[in-house]
Amino acid sequence: YMGTALMFGIVFDIDGVLLRGSSPIDGAREALGRVHAARQRLGDGSEGPVPFVFVTNGGGVLEDHKMAKLRAVLGMHDSSLSAERMITSHTPMRDLAEFHDRRVLVISRGTDDQILEIARSYGFDNAVTLDQYLTAFPFLVPQWRPSEAHAIPPERHVIPDSDAVAAVLVMHEPESWAPALQICLDLLLSPDGLPTHRAP
């Protein structure tokens, strides 16, 4: 049916619509069941399913993890509730193919491994986290100190001085905005993506 004109589809917000915190809102499971079972008349006169997706302004996790949590809370294990139906705050970044082979700085909440797992799943193979960047260039934010949970082995924070940052991807709010904003400003003020260089 994807090649046929659809009459309508449904976009579900999650927080406050299907879930309240970690609990389902009354009727959410039943509503999803009715949508899944519904049929609509397509533009060519035939019938097809009603397409639906889930959206959230949250992030910091892979779409399949977010969907698995939604299924678990709602008690629904239908195969139609797949990760392809989940759109998080950073899902659209998948389409930034022009940056896949370039250095990108990823700002998000979570451990470095969690952040890089998301970035690499989108094709950003040359991504670094804010903590990795600050560990490599501590003079940029002298007051910053990594937490024990974010301690990075020395071999993992070697970033060449000439490796310019082509883009900053804010996938989720960081644990602290102060160092994140400082680095973003340094990069925006640099003429070439190197925070040690300043535009005249």
Disulfide bonds with the S-S distance in Angstrom:
none
